[in-house]
Amino acid sequence: MVLMETWPVVGAPIGFGEALPAPSPAAQLPVGCPAPASVRYSHTDVRVPDFSDYRRAEVQDSTKSSKESSEARKGFSYLVTATTTVAAAYAAKNVVSQFVSSMSASADVLAMSKIEIKLSDIPEGKNMAFKWRGKPLFVRHRTQKEVEQEAAVDVSHLRDPQHDLERVKKPEWVILIGVCTHLGCVPIANAGDYGGYYCPCHGSHYDASGRIRKGPAPLNLEVPYYEFTSDDVVVVG
């Protein structure tokens, strides 16, 4: 009698529960292990921003084209821009006016900028000096001989050509600023080679019309602005 031993077939299906031993209590992970977790919330109470308060009434209706109200909206924009520009220009004008007025001379300074001279106080053939704007002012009452003599001068021979009639408003009255045009000295009246003015600093000679005739001065004596308010009064300045 032959006895045969039975062996299990290799590769036979084995149940998962049979192949792995049951986990022991010591191998289980403890509760509360710090393992990373991803959590996602669903927000269903978020309020969508409403910009109706910032939009014009013409474009709040989404069913209408914005072209229908473009002219009205442009007109409003132009009006606001023009109004703002006018207001800004007016404000700038006031600021500039106040700034310029603050730089202008005060009333007392303006009063000193003019001088009134009584001509009857100056004898014929004499020269009188006044102080005007911090400078000497010469007022000369010329004789008829001086008037004719200065009018006959050939201007082509002058360093600073000027006819006598160009320097006076009335032939008998000559009004000059008494500052030599060379280096600013004060000339002496009724002196010099031409009987007009003589600068003692560097020897400049002027005639009775205030024109340079000899010496280093390059120009004639300056004639200020003046006007005769009457036959006996002249205002300089």
DARAKA-V936238 format. One record per run of one state. SS is the DSSP state (a for helix, b for strand, c for the rest). FROM is the first residue (numbers start at 1). TO is the last residue. Records with the same first field share a line. If there is no record, write none. Layout:
SS=FROM-TO, FROM-TO
//
This chain:
c=1-15, 20-24, 28-51, 55-56, 60-65, 104-106, 113-114, 122-126, 133-134, 142-143, 152-154, 158-163, 167-169, 171-172, 178-187, 190-196, 200-203, 207-211, 215-225, 229-232, 237-237
a=16-19, 25-27, 52-54, 57-59, 66-103, 107-112, 119-121, 144-151, 155-157, 164-166
b=115-118, 127-132, 135-141, 170-170, 173-177, 188-189, 197-199, 204-206, 212-214, 226-228, 233-236
//
